[in-house]
Amino acid sequence: MLFIVNKNILAEAKTNLRHYGDVIEFSTENITYPQISNHPDIFFCRIDGILHYSPNTPDEVIQLLISKGIRVLKGDQPVGQKYPHSALYNAVITENYFIHNRKITDANLVQYIGNRKTINVKQGYCRCSLLPLKNNCFITSDEGIYKKLLSENLDVLYVSPHGIILPGEEYGLWGGTSGITNDRIFILGNLDHFPMGGEVRNFLAIRNYEIIELYNGPLYDGGSILIIE
């Protein structure tokens, strides 16, 4: 298992992740604004085993991924300094759904939607705000996404983003705190420090998830934990 993570997450989190697989520490400079410059979910989007990436992703990261046997595909548009150009790749893709603000989605991603149903949302930072679980379940910190998914009769939990740390911002977003694989969810922080942690624990327990909290502290929006198996 391979984890791509923001290089600025706590050393304890990186150490604990290495118990489960290899860790690649991700960072960029002068590509987009500092609050999200090291966020993997800004530069990468995985669809059907292929890791799509922005053309201005640091080449040394791409070469490292290729050396590890990861299938990669360059996108059309580079990540930009400001929104919406900073959110081109921040889509959520599941087995059945493609969820993003389609006005800004990179054209390369659109070619790989396949038979998935597209759910168009106003939030461009979709993956930052939304964590997809198995069996068409979701957790989101965006009220617009929450209402949209409910209208699609999907199983979704809304959590307030307040209490999630994102340096340089008032608060972070739920999706950026975590990564998921099979029946296991990795979280940057401990849910005991999150105001709605109990609701999240219950939601995940009912769906038989193992929760791995990577350190004992407040939840941290690191731009998702990107997991490749």
C-alpha positions as a Markdown table, in Angstrom:
| # | Residue | x | y | z |
|---|---|---|---|---|
| 1 | Met | 0.0 | 0.0 | 0.0 |
| 2 | Leu | 1.2 | 3.5 | -0.9 |
| 3 | Phe | 0.2 | 6.8 | 0.8 |
| 4 | Ile | 0.7 | 10.2 | -0.7 |
| 5 | Val | 0.5 | 12.8 | 2.0 |
| 6 | Asn | 1.1 | 16.5 | 2.6 |
| 7 | Lys | 4.7 | 16.7 | 3.8 |
| 8 | Asn | 3.6 | 19.1 | 6.6 |
| 9 | Ile | 1.5 | 16.6 | 8.5 |
| 10 | Leu | 2.8 | 15.6 | 11.9 |
| 11 | Ala | 5.8 | 13.3 | 11.9 |
| 12 | Glu | 3.8 | 11.0 | 14.2 |
| 13 | Ala | 1.2 | 10.6 | 11.5 |
| 14 | Lys | 3.8 | 9.7 | 8.9 |
| 15 | Thr | 5.4 | 7.2 | 11.2 |
| 16 | Asn | 2.1 | 5.5 | 12.0 |
| 17 | Leu | 1.2 | 5.3 | 8.3 |
| 18 | Arg | 4.5 | 3.6 | 7.6 |
| 19 | His | 3.2 | 0.6 | 9.6 |
| 20 | Tyr | 0.8 | 0.0 | 6.8 |
| 21 | Gly | 2.8 | 0.9 | 3.7 |
| 22 | Asp | 5.2 | 3.3 | 1.9 |
| 23 | Val | 4.7 | 7.0 | 2.4 |
| 24 | Ile | 5.4 | 9.7 | -0.2 |
| 25 | Glu | 5.6 | 13.2 | 1.2 |
| 26 | Phe | 4.2 | 15.7 | -1.3 |
| 27 | Ser | 5.0 | 19.4 | -1.6 |
| 28 | Thr | 5.0 | 22.2 | -4.3 |
| 29 | Glu | 6.1 | 25.8 | -4.4 |
| 30 | Asn | 4.8 | 28.8 | -6.3 |
| 31 | Ile | 2.1 | 26.8 | -8.1 |
| 32 | Thr | -1.0 | 27.5 | -6.1 |
| 33 | Tyr | -1.7 | 29.4 | -2.9 |
| 34 | Pro | 0.2 | 28.3 | 0.3 |
| 35 | Gln | -2.7 | 26.9 | 2.3 |
| 36 | Ile | -3.2 | 24.1 | -0.3 |
| 37 | Ser | 0.1 | 24.0 | -2.0 |
| 38 | Asn | 1.1 | 20.6 | -0.5 |
| 39 | His | -2.4 | 19.0 | -0.8 |
| 40 | Pro | -2.3 | 15.8 | -2.9 |
| 41 | Asp | -6.0 | 16.1 | -3.7 |
| 42 | Ile | -5.4 | 19.4 | -5.5 |
| 43 | Phe | -2.9 | 17.7 | -8.0 |
| 44 | Phe | -4.2 | 14.1 | -8.3 |
| 45 | Cys | -7.4 | 12.3 | -9.0 |
| 46 | Arg | -7.6 | 8.5 | -9.2 |
| 47 | Ile | -10.0 | 6.8 | -11.6 |
| 48 | Asp | -10.1 | 3.0 | -12.2 |
| 49 | Gly | -6.5 | 2.4 | -11.1 |
| 50 | Ile | -5.0 | 5.3 | -13.0 |
| 51 | Leu | -3.7 | 8.3 | -11.1 |
| 52 | His | -4.5 | 11.4 | -13.2 |
| 53 | Tyr | -2.2 | 14.4 | -12.4 |
| 54 | Ser | -1.9 | 18.1 | -13.2 |
| 55 | Pro | 0.8 | 18.9 | -15.8 |
| 56 | Asn | 2.6 | 21.1 | -13.3 |
| 57 | Thr | 2.9 | 18.5 | -10.6 |
| 58 | Pro | 6.6 | 18.2 | -9.6 |
| 59 | Asp | 8.3 | 15.8 | -12.0 |
| 60 | Glu | 10.3 | 14.1 | -9.3 |
| 61 | Val | 7.0 | 13.0 | -7.7 |
| 62 | Ile | 5.7 | 11.6 | -11.0 |
| 63 | Gln | 8.9 | 9.7 | -11.7 |
| 64 | Leu | 8.9 | 8.3 | -8.2 |
| 65 | Leu | 5.3 | 7.1 | -8.7 |
| 66 | Ile | 6.3 | 5.5 | -12.0 |
| 67 | Ser | 9.3 | 3.8 | -10.4 |
| 68 | Lys | 6.9 | 2.2 | -7.9 |
| 69 | Gly | 4.7 | 0.8 | -10.7 |
| 70 | Ile | 1.9 | 3.3 | -10.4 |
| 71 | Arg | -0.1 | 4.0 | -13.6 |
| 72 | Val | -0.2 | 7.7 | -14.2 |
| 73 | Leu | -1.8 | 10.0 | -16.8 |
| 74 | Lys | -1.1 | 13.7 | -17.4 |
| 75 | Gly | -4.2 | 16.0 | -17.3 |
| 76 | Asp | -4.9 | 18.8 | -19.7 |
| 77 | Gln | -4.9 | 21.9 | -17.5 |
| 78 | Pro | -2.3 | 22.9 | -14.9 |
| 79 | Val | -3.3 | 23.8 | -11.4 |
| 80 | Gly | -3.5 | 27.5 | -11.0 |
| 81 | Gln | -2.8 | 30.1 | -8.3 |
| 82 | Lys | -6.5 | 30.8 | -7.5 |
| 83 | Tyr | -9.9 | 29.2 | -7.5 |
| 84 | Pro | -11.4 | 27.8 | -9.7 |
| 85 | His | -8.1 | 26.9 | -11.4 |
| 86 | Ser | -6.8 | 25.4 | -8.1 |
| 87 | Ala | -9.7 | 22.8 | -8.0 |
| 88 | Leu | -9.6 | 21.2 | -11.5 |
| 89 | Tyr | -8.7 | 17.8 | -10.2 |
| 90 | Asn | -10.6 | 17.9 | -6.9 |
| 91 | Ala | -13.4 | 15.5 | -7.9 |
| 92 | Val | -14.8 | 12.5 | -6.1 |
| 93 | Ile | -15.0 | 9.3 | -8.1 |
| 94 | Thr | -16.7 | 6.1 | -6.9 |
| 95 | Glu | -17.7 | 3.0 | -8.7 |
| 96 | Asn | -21.1 | 4.5 | -9.6 |
| 97 | Tyr | -20.7 | 8.3 | -9.4 |
| 98 | Phe | -18.6 | 11.2 | -10.6 |
| 99 | Ile | -19.1 | 14.2 | -8.3 |
| 100 | His | -17.7 | 17.6 | -9.0 |
| 101 | Asn | -18.4 | 21.1 | -10.2 |
| 102 | Arg | -18.5 | 20.2 | -13.9 |
| 103 | Lys | -17.9 | 23.8 | -15.0 |
| 104 | Ile | -14.3 | 23.5 | -13.9 |
| 105 | Thr | -13.4 | 19.7 | -14.1 |
| 106 | Asp | -10.2 | 19.1 | -16.2 |
| 107 | Ala | -11.3 | 17.8 | -19.6 |
| 108 | Asn | -9.0 | 14.8 | -19.3 |
| 109 | Leu | -10.9 | 13.5 | -16.3 |
| 110 | Val | -14.2 | 13.8 | -18.1 |
| 111 | Gln | -13.0 | 11.4 | -20.7 |
| 112 | Tyr | -12.8 | 8.6 | -18.1 |
| 113 | Ile | -16.2 | 9.0 | -16.4 |
| 114 | Gly | -17.4 | 6.0 | -18.3 |
| 115 | Asn | -20.9 | 4.8 | -17.2 |
| 116 | Arg | -20.8 | 6.6 | -13.9 |
| 117 | Lys | -23.6 | 9.0 | -13.1 |
| 118 | Thr | -22.4 | 12.6 | -12.9 |
| 119 | Ile | -23.6 | 14.6 | -9.9 |
| 120 | Asn | -22.9 | 18.2 | -10.5 |
| 121 | Val | -22.3 | 20.3 | -7.3 |
| 122 | Lys | -21.4 | 24.0 | -6.8 |
| 123 | Gln | -18.4 | 23.2 | -4.7 |
| 124 | Gly | -15.2 | 23.0 | -6.7 |
| 125 | Tyr | -13.2 | 21.7 | -3.7 |
| 126 | Cys | -15.3 | 18.5 | -3.8 |
| 127 | Arg | -12.8 | 15.9 | -2.6 |
| 128 | Cys | -11.6 | 18.4 | 0.1 |
| 129 | Ser | -15.2 | 18.4 | 1.4 |
| 130 | Leu | -16.4 | 14.9 | 0.7 |
| 131 | Leu | -15.2 | 11.4 | 1.7 |
| 132 | Pro | -16.7 | 8.5 | -0.2 |
| 133 | Leu | -17.3 | 5.3 | 1.6 |
| 134 | Lys | -18.4 | 1.9 | 0.3 |
| 135 | Asn | -21.9 | 1.1 | -0.8 |
| 136 | Asn | -22.7 | 4.7 | -1.9 |
| 137 | Cys | -22.2 | 6.3 | 1.5 |
| 138 | Phe | -20.5 | 9.6 | 2.1 |
| 139 | Ile | -19.4 | 12.0 | 4.8 |
| 140 | Thr | -19.2 | 15.7 | 3.9 |
| 141 | Ser | -18.6 | 19.1 | 5.5 |
| 142 | Asp | -20.3 | 21.0 | 2.7 |
| 143 | Glu | -24.0 | 21.8 | 3.1 |
| 144 | Gly | -24.6 | 22.1 | -0.6 |
| 145 | Ile | -23.0 | 18.8 | -1.4 |
| 146 | Tyr | -25.0 | 17.2 | 1.5 |
| 147 | Lys | -28.3 | 18.5 | 0.1 |
| 148 | Lys | -27.4 | 17.4 | -3.4 |
| 149 | Leu | -26.5 | 13.9 | -2.4 |
| 150 | Leu | -29.7 | 13.6 | -0.3 |
| 151 | Ser | -31.7 | 14.6 | -3.4 |
| 152 | Glu | -30.0 | 11.6 | -5.1 |
| 153 | Asn | -31.3 | 9.4 | -2.2 |
| 154 | Leu | -27.7 | 8.6 | -1.1 |
| 155 | Asp | -26.6 | 7.8 | 2.4 |
| 156 | Val | -24.7 | 10.8 | 3.7 |
| 157 | Leu | -23.6 | 12.3 | 7.0 |
| 158 | Tyr | -23.1 | 16.0 | 7.3 |
| 159 | Val | -20.4 | 17.3 | 9.8 |
| 160 | Ser | -19.6 | 20.9 | 10.5 |
| 161 | Pro | -16.0 | 21.8 | 9.4 |
| 162 | His | -15.5 | 23.9 | 12.5 |
| 163 | Gly | -12.8 | 22.3 | 14.6 |
| 164 | Ile | -10.8 | 21.1 | 11.6 |
| 165 | Ile | -7.4 | 22.8 | 11.4 |
| 166 | Leu | -6.1 | 24.3 | 8.1 |
| 167 | Pro | -3.2 | 26.7 | 8.6 |
| 168 | Gly | -4.0 | 30.1 | 7.1 |
| 169 | Glu | -7.8 | 29.5 | 7.1 |
| 170 | Glu | -10.5 | 29.8 | 9.7 |
| 171 | Tyr | -11.1 | 26.0 | 9.4 |
| 172 | Gly | -10.4 | 23.1 | 7.1 |
| 173 | Leu | -12.7 | 20.6 | 5.4 |
| 174 | Trp | -13.6 | 17.1 | 6.3 |
| 175 | Gly | -12.4 | 15.2 | 3.2 |
| 176 | Gly | -9.0 | 16.6 | 3.6 |
| 177 | Thr | -8.6 | 15.0 | 7.0 |
| 178 | Ser | -8.7 | 11.4 | 5.8 |
| 179 | Gly | -8.2 | 8.6 | 3.4 |
| 180 | Ile | -10.0 | 5.3 | 2.9 |
| 181 | Thr | -9.4 | 1.9 | 1.6 |
| 182 | Asn | -11.6 | -1.2 | 1.8 |
| 183 | Asp | -13.0 | -1.3 | 5.4 |
| 184 | Arg | -10.4 | 1.0 | 6.9 |
| 185 | Ile | -10.3 | 4.8 | 7.3 |
| 186 | Phe | -7.2 | 6.7 | 8.2 |
| 187 | Ile | -7.7 | 10.1 | 10.0 |
| 188 | Leu | -5.3 | 12.9 | 10.6 |
| 189 | Gly | -6.1 | 13.5 | 14.3 |
| 190 | Asn | -8.4 | 11.9 | 16.8 |
| 191 | Leu | -12.2 | 12.1 | 16.7 |
| 192 | Asp | -12.4 | 12.7 | 20.4 |
| 193 | His | -11.1 | 16.2 | 19.6 |
| 194 | Phe | -13.8 | 16.9 | 17.0 |
| 195 | Pro | -17.2 | 18.3 | 18.1 |
| 196 | Met | -19.0 | 15.8 | 15.9 |
| 197 | Gly | -16.6 | 13.0 | 16.5 |
| 198 | Gly | -19.3 | 10.8 | 18.2 |
| 199 | Glu | -21.6 | 11.1 | 15.2 |
| 200 | Val | -18.7 | 10.1 | 12.9 |
| 201 | Arg | -17.7 | 7.1 | 15.0 |
| 202 | Asn | -21.3 | 5.9 | 15.0 |
| 203 | Phe | -21.8 | 6.4 | 11.3 |
| 204 | Leu | -18.6 | 4.4 | 10.5 |
| 205 | Ala | -19.2 | 1.7 | 13.1 |
| 206 | Ile | -22.6 | 0.9 | 11.7 |
| 207 | Arg | -20.9 | 0.4 | 8.3 |
| 208 | Asn | -18.1 | -1.8 | 9.8 |
| 209 | Tyr | -15.2 | 0.5 | 9.3 |
| 210 | Glu | -11.9 | 0.2 | 11.3 |
| 211 | Ile | -10.9 | 3.8 | 12.3 |
| 212 | Ile | -7.2 | 4.5 | 12.5 |
| 213 | Glu | -6.5 | 7.8 | 14.2 |
| 214 | Leu | -2.9 | 8.8 | 13.3 |
| 215 | Tyr | -2.2 | 10.9 | 16.4 |
| 216 | Asn | -4.0 | 12.2 | 19.5 |
| 217 | Gly | -4.9 | 15.8 | 18.5 |
| 218 | Pro | -7.4 | 18.0 | 16.6 |
| 219 | Leu | -8.3 | 17.0 | 13.0 |
| 220 | Tyr | -6.0 | 18.4 | 10.4 |
| 221 | Asp | -6.9 | 19.1 | 6.8 |
| 222 | Gly | -3.8 | 18.0 | 5.0 |
| 223 | Gly | -5.4 | 17.7 | 1.5 |
| 224 | Ser | -6.5 | 14.1 | 2.0 |
| 225 | Ile | -4.5 | 10.9 | 2.4 |
| 226 | Leu | -4.3 | 9.5 | -1.1 |
| 227 | Ile | -4.1 | 5.7 | -0.9 |
| 228 | Ile | -2.9 | 3.5 | -3.8 |
| 229 | Glu | -3.0 | -0.3 | -3.3 |
